[in-house]
């Protein structure tokens, strides 16, 4: 068991090493045969681009637009994913009825949804929310189904023998039993929701980190692209971590087997 | 806590047969059982692995339904699980997400009792099984023997007519098992209920029971019905008495005669789960 300071040191060192590699590769225009860093902006150029974005005064608007879209889509995916997952996991009837169309829809990438999303929704805002929703839905749904099916049938039998009805079995046994798996799905779904952000914000708008990244690409401003990419990465990581922490508070009994 | 209840929990089994499995794999787990169990009796069912003794228990609990014949408790046909018929499995089925106290109080919560009331009752029940100081722990923080004691407390808080136990001490070490057997008898003298206790341990069956039913290999039938008149309270010295040894030899002969083939274990919920192929692509 390593202590906290040591672990944080090694974590920071890992990030710094990546940064160092990036710096060396980009500033010396390394060409590694298959992949070349000749045209990649250096970390310093990216920092300057980031400062430029900060100075432009648009950063907060970009951030709040993106956060709003991601969280709206994510929240819808949470409600629908868990509800469908419970139904599919509990009932063969629901499985036969709901799963086949979902299985066909799942492999469709977010990009392919853009035209239909524009056609189907009254505003471009809603279309963008829909795209982040498609990103989060399937991990949440899948992990909920998995969690529900993994609940020990003996626990359900015991609850029945102790006088639990259908509702109590759902609330007292199925939901808490599936909770650790659902929380994993929620954390993954948070990441995939951010994953779809650039795609979503290709649709339109003036603001949003995805929009900013895509716009930078169209005007070939490569340092700005990396700023956008890193922002999405950091926000995605932060919100997934938040979900995991919140999930941990909801499942105090759950102690994952530690690494030795 | 020593409330003597009016004797309840008479079991009538008439021509009971239970079929497990589907289609071509279906088989009769128990066949043509006929038996009456008196209220308040401690009955052990002994039999080789896979003989259907757990299946019979599952039917009494209401988790399995008979193919033919009748199963009644105090005159009423068994239809589905009920808190009147409490079940203890070989491996505990405590809810990992509830503290020990909330696990024990679960049955009272289902009856709609208030929190303070059910917590008080749960604490009394925990004191009875000697776990007063562990009420706030999570189930996985307890030892195997403690978990089974909580399980018993959780069932008994409903004051069931039947206490159904499926090899409840089978997974415990020898010493813990002996302690649990004495504890169970002690609790049973205080909270009188009909006990149906399934085991394949002859010593355990002879030590605990008023009456011993020995079942044949599949399809399970009752091949011996013994009254055990050892005086109570029973202590571990009983195990070394000549009469105990004589009965043990008798049971061994019965089981050895029966133990022709090795059968997979059955459980009170039917067949052991099989690893099935994924049903969907997701």
Interface residues (C-beta under 8 A of the other chain):
Chain A: X95 X99 X102 X103 X106 X138 X141 X142 X145 X152 X153 X154 X155 X157 X158 X159 X160 X161 X162 X163 X164 X165 X168 X172 X173 X176 X177 X179 X251 X253 X254 X255
Chain B: X61 X62 X63 X80 X81 X82 X83 X85 X86 X87 X89 X91 X93 X95 X96 X97 X98 X106 X107 X110 X111 X138 X140 X154 X155 X158 X268 X269 X273 X279 X280 X281 X282
